[in-house]
């Protein structure tokens, strides 16, 4: 089949055999009918328009990438020949048109419509999860059946011409439609691309097990059938397909079906894509495919909005379209405004870009239209603008703002003023219409068309995309007006419900809000209406129309609209949980509120009293301090977010504990005298490791004991212990031993305690005398290591690594008896030691002392001072070839092991690093288990293993240490570049990871540089990595981090270069001086 390398130019003449009026079963007499014969829309322009030349003077030229003021645009033979700063000069043969104060834009591109469905009235709104479910349910709805009753009155000719005017009145000169035939490839000079169309993957089957991609592709809806889908490369014609027009689980599998069928290509154009997730968007971006965003239609069907921001941020070419009248917006101008209303974060410039050049790119006609550029076709829109931002003016254009619409240099629509006469004078067939009070010329005979249609229908059918004042025998309904809330102006609110109200034409029977299936019924002559509406969080969009339903098919007005952004306050928190921590502090916590960012805490002295704000918290907890002992406090919580503050929760209370002091004596219920209990006797405190045990005698006259622990100068309440003796079981004052363990204490710190006895009535005794104890932990020497365990050294300065538990001081000596070592040094984990330069075994002894003065046993380590001859290690040959094609960044594994690796190539080196666990794997969105390549076990060593990583924006290089197969520790390689190289590390082996993976690993101790051994008769030294050293060397010299590797390298190269240069100059001087 012949390949089409450019779009089909619209033929000026349409040769269509149209049925005569009586073939439409007319309901009125033939005398009232206006015949549409085969010449109705032929010979639209005179023969000179294609060769005419125009100078459009002193405009503002606006493109998707920027704009310029005071420009002249020259058009000759329908091509833009020049764009330059304004001058008074007019080239020979050009007609000068002064457009000072006007703005020129690229004409709009409607990248998705169904031109054979724009005759339909809009269906009433019912929400479904997908378009497939919505279409299946259509026959059950009266509005659809009413529309079908009109179908007999619209043959293909009427449908095509109506769709053409839908585009023209909204500034569109290029449209893509899913229903195309030979007869409608050209109509009223609105162009369509050469393209291929497949309705959808599901093809009327919503069961994925029955999907047949080959069958779906075979049902291409265009007579230009070819190899577009099969080749799918650059230059292949665009292939349009509905994909994921819904949010249900089944619909969300449609893109996977395309990927599995290998038809996601650069020429693929995906219409709707509502169900795409982040990974889907990345896949589309990677394939270079385009998406057509049709926000109104998918909102109308599913009440959902696609993630357009992610698409744009991922660099996808996103175009815009209207869809058909059955579910879509009125026209492209309405679609632009709706896009901004429903996604306020979109910029006006982004919307213009999607509606012009991006649509042209999707259709592959961007070399001729989509921007105002020299050499492109004169497809442009000249407009009156109302805003300082020309992009905002573009998005808010109304049909009456269009001063001139050109398609390939030919005038389709514009002002009928004298200023535009150089253009519309070339029209052979046109009408003058009034659009919102502005006189307009329009190509062809739209009023004749509409009158003919209404004559056959017997009533006035309102085509909203025909915005002119229509001269018909049945009066149209005026547009209703929203007067409340907020005077009918867009606004934001924190209230969850509103009352929508306004005025309406007295001839209307109903008011429709968003095409609702349950309209507001009006009584005869009623001119006001109202309805209570619950808002959804975010943007709430309302369209209000009037309806006259006398005919059964419906007569509709144009619509008024209102956008309300509901900013819901956070939910009210549940009652808090409160508990006294001490005599002066209460802890408060509550279940977190999902839509809250912080919380206010309120306090009152009584449950029904006034609650005062005492603070806020970003967490679902708060600590109230500085309180009075033995006092009850009441608390309430409110939730806060950017929209405001919720109501307060119900209250909860807690009572602070008491302080140790004089006894408390209360009256008994039966009256009479009360004897307070005696203080506990024989209280003692026994210290342990991190704890103190209190022991005392208990009496049967005591119900419980209060324990107080010293804090500064006071003894706040710590705990209570119930007596082990029952008052009822004995009449004596027999004693028993009781105890309490206070744990979690700091060893080496003294703690003091008081106790009081409390009887069953709450009477409390005087406190005991204070007892004290100091918890201690066992002093345990662990290790001393010389030079990180090296066997020998020739340096008298030794590096010591030391570890002991619960030590405060240490004593070092080369004498086991510590004869001359008397000064205890503070305990540190690393230090240096100077030994004598005599060959032989050197032993360093250390013992430790804790805060209590206890001394540990002695431990030691030794090192040989002198040189040792070491055999050269054997070299294992590397694998030089691999049978599997592995690219940079590929995932690989062997059949006999579960480890998965990432491959890396740099110069002639090859590395692999292991993926630690599934959490790390899932932190990379582009990783897929399906994409892992299997490498034979004997070939995996083709890649050298590397454990060196660096996170993005983190200059530190870490060594990953495998602890148990799944859990890794990261250790900072804290050394200079030279030390890094000397230690045997390769900078090329460093893998870059994301921050999330870095934070998965626990942090181990830094790896510091260790001087290499000098080995006799061997050119290379064995290098040992110290994983326990501190972050500075023993002399306190600052170590240069690995982030300075490049700087150090360049400095070394620079010094070397200067040295070579000096040596060369010296040689030249010496040579010349001897001659």
PECOR-V431499 format. One record per backbone hydrogen bond with DSSP energy under -1.0 kcal/mol. CO is the residue of the C=O (numbers start at 1). NH is the residue of the N-H. Records with the same first field share a line. If there is no record, write none. Layout:
CO = NH, NH
//
This chain:
14 = 16
20 = 23
21 = 24
22 = 25
29 = 32
30 = 33
37 = 40
39 = 42
44 = 428, 429
48 = 51
52 = 77
53 = 95
54 = 75
55 = 97
56 = 73
57 = 99
59 = 71
60 = 104
61 = 68
63 = 66
66 = 63
68 = 61
70 = 86
71 = 59
72 = 84
73 = 56
74 = 81, 82
75 = 54
76 = 79
78 = 378
79 = 76
80 = 375
82 = 74
84 = 72
91 = 94
95 = 55
97 = 57
99 = 102
102 = 60
103 = 383
104 = 62
105 = 381
108 = 173
110 = 176
112 = 322, 323
113 = 178
114 = 117
117 = 120
129 = 247
130 = 134
131 = 135
132 = 136
133 = 137
137 = 140
138 = 141
141 = 145
142 = 146
143 = 147
144 = 148
145 = 149
150 = 153
151 = 154
155 = 159
156 = 160
157 = 161
158 = 162
159 = 163
160 = 164
161 = 165
162 = 166
163 = 167
164 = 168
165 = 169
167 = 170, 172
168 = 171
171 = 108
173 = 191
174 = 110
176 = 113
187 = 190
191 = 175
196 = 240
197 = 221
199 = 242
207 = 210
208 = 211
212 = 216
213 = 217
214 = 218
223 = 225
227 = 231
228 = 232
233 = 236
238 = 196
239 = 269
240 = 198
241 = 271
243 = 273
244 = 246, 274, 275
245 = 131
248 = 252
250 = 253
251 = 254
253 = 257
254 = 258
255 = 259
256 = 260
257 = 261
258 = 263
259 = 262
263 = 265
265 = 268
267 = 239
268 = 290
269 = 241
270 = 292
271 = 243, 273
273 = 276
277 = 281
278 = 282
279 = 283
280 = 284
281 = 285
282 = 286
283 = 287
284 = 288, 289
290 = 270
291 = 319
292 = 272
293 = 321
294 = 298
295 = 299
296 = 300
297 = 301
298 = 302
299 = 303
301 = 128
306 = 308
307 = 311
308 = 312
309 = 313
310 = 314
311 = 316
312 = 315
317 = 291
319 = 293
320 = 111
324 = 328
326 = 123
331 = 335
332 = 336
333 = 337
334 = 338
335 = 339
336 = 340
337 = 341
338 = 342
339 = 343
343 = 346
347 = 351
348 = 352
349 = 353
350 = 354
351 = 355
353 = 358
355 = 109
356 = 360
357 = 361
358 = 362
359 = 363
360 = 365
365 = 368, 369
368 = 377
371 = 373
373 = 376
376 = 80
377 = 379
378 = 409
379 = 107
380 = 406
381 = 105
382 = 403, 404
383 = 103
389 = 393
390 = 394
391 = 395
392 = 396
394 = 397
398 = 401
399 = 402
401 = 384
403 = 415
404 = 382
405 = 412
406 = 380
407 = 410
410 = 407
412 = 443
413 = 405
414 = 441
418 = 421
420 = 423, 424
421 = 425
423 = 426
424 = 427
426 = 46
429 = 444
431 = 442
433 = 440
434 = 469
435 = 438
438 = 435
439 = 416
440 = 433
441 = 414
442 = 431
445 = 449
446 = 450
447 = 451
448 = 452
449 = 453
450 = 454
451 = 455
452 = 456
453 = 457
454 = 458
463 = 466
470 = 472
481 = 503
484 = 501
485 = 488
486 = 489
491 = 565
493 = 567
496 = 535
498 = 533
500 = 531
501 = 483, 484
502 = 529
503 = 481
505 = 508
509 = 522
510 = 547
511 = 520
512 = 545
515 = 125
520 = 511
523 = 526
527 = 504
529 = 502
531 = 500
533 = 498
538 = 566
540 = 564
542 = 562
543 = 514
544 = 560
545 = 512
546 = 557
547 = 509, 510
548 = 555
555 = 548
560 = 544
562 = 542
563 = 491
564 = 540
565 = 493
566 = 538
577 = 589
579 = 587
582 = 657
584 = 627
585 = 581, 582
586 = 624
587 = 579
588 = 622
589 = 577
593 = 596
598 = 640
599 = 617
600 = 638
601 = 614
602 = 636
603 = 612
604 = 634
606 = 609
612 = 603
615 = 601
617 = 599
619 = 621
620 = 590
622 = 588
624 = 586
631 = 656
633 = 654
634 = 604
635 = 652
636 = 602
637 = 649
638 = 600
639 = 646
640 = 597, 598
641 = 644
644 = 641
652 = 635
654 = 633
657 = 630
658 = 717
664 = 764
668 = 671
681 = 697
684 = 695
686 = 693
688 = 776
690 = 745
691 = 688
692 = 742
693 = 686
694 = 740
695 = 684
696 = 738
698 = 736
699 = 702
703 = 723
704 = 758
705 = 721
706 = 756
707 = 718, 719
708 = 754
711 = 714
714 = 711
715 = 660
716 = 709
719 = 707
721 = 705
736 = 698
738 = 696
740 = 694
742 = 692
746 = 749
751 = 773
752 = 710
753 = 771
754 = 708
755 = 768
756 = 706
757 = 765
758 = 703, 704
759 = 762
763 = 759
764 = 664
771 = 753
773 = 751
775 = 748
780 = 805
783 = 803
785 = 801
786 = 789
787 = 790
791 = 864
793 = 866
796 = 835
798 = 833
799 = 787
800 = 831
801 = 785
803 = 782, 783
805 = 780
808 = 827
809 = 849
810 = 825
811 = 847
813 = 845
815 = 818
825 = 810
829 = 802
831 = 800
833 = 798
836 = 838
840 = 865
842 = 863
844 = 861
845 = 813
846 = 859
847 = 811
848 = 856
849 = 808, 809
850 = 853
854 = 850
859 = 846
861 = 844
863 = 842
864 = 793
865 = 840
887 = 890
890 = 903
891 = 933
892 = 901
893 = 935
894 = 897
900 = 915
901 = 892
902 = 913
903 = 889
904 = 911
906 = 909
909 = 906
910 = 944
911 = 904
912 = 946
913 = 902
917 = 921
918 = 922
921 = 924
924 = 927
928 = 931
929 = 932
933 = 893
936 = 939
939 = 942
940 = 943
944 = 912
947 = 960
948 = 991
949 = 958
950 = 993
951 = 954
957 = 973
958 = 949
959 = 971
961 = 969
967 = 963, 964
968 = 1002
969 = 961
970 = 1004
971 = 959
972 = 974, 1007
973 = 975
976 = 980
977 = 981
978 = 982
979 = 983
980 = 985
981 = 984
986 = 989
987 = 990
991 = 950
993 = 952
994 = 998
995 = 999
997 = 1000
1002 = 970
1007 = 974
1015 = 1018
1022 = 1013
1033 = 1036
1037 = 1033
1041 = 1044
1042 = 1045
1044 = 1048
1045 = 1049
1046 = 1050
1047 = 1051
1048 = 1052
1049 = 1053
1050 = 1054
1051 = 1055
1052 = 1056
1053 = 1057
1054 = 1058
1055 = 1059
1056 = 1060
1057 = 1061
1058 = 1062
1059 = 1063
1060 = 1064
1061 = 1065
1062 = 1066
1063 = 1067
1064 = 1068
1065 = 1069
1066 = 1070
1067 = 1071
1068 = 1072
1069 = 1073
//
